[in-house]
Every structure is written in C-alpha cells, then in structure tokens.
Amino acid sequence: MAATKVQLLMFMIACFVSGGLAIGLSIIYGSSFFTYSIPGLVVGAFFAFKYATFDKNKARQEEHKRRRNRH
C-alpha cells in the first residue's frame, strides 16, 4: 500500500469518527445503527495499526534498499 503517514492518519480519524457517530445514533435511535458502526471501527483500527507501524516499515524498506545497493 503506497500511502503516506498523513493519509493513514486521515483515514484512521475518518473511520473512528464515522464509527463513533454510528454508535451515537445507535444510542439515540436503536441498536440497528450499532451494526453500521462496527465496520467503521474495524477499518479505523486497521489504519491505526498501519499508522503506528508506518515508521518501522519505512525503516525496513530503506535498510533493504541500502543493502541491495551495496552489492
């Protein structure tokens, strides 16, 4: 996935906000909106994980590129 750290942060925030809004609607209008909140929260958690590991993966890619260029 070729995304920058800022893009991952934006996706993460958007997914968590949409999940939070769906949970709020489920509290107000009933439990059917809770099922709509689950995918948003799961996708938000995925992008949060990608955001947290972005620097580590980028460092691995750079190290691999440096090693490949030495030979």
Secondary structure by P-SEA (a helix, b strand, c coil): ccccaaaaaaaaaaaaaaaaaaaaaaacccccccccaaaaaaaaaaaaaaaaaaaaaaaaaaaaaaaaaac
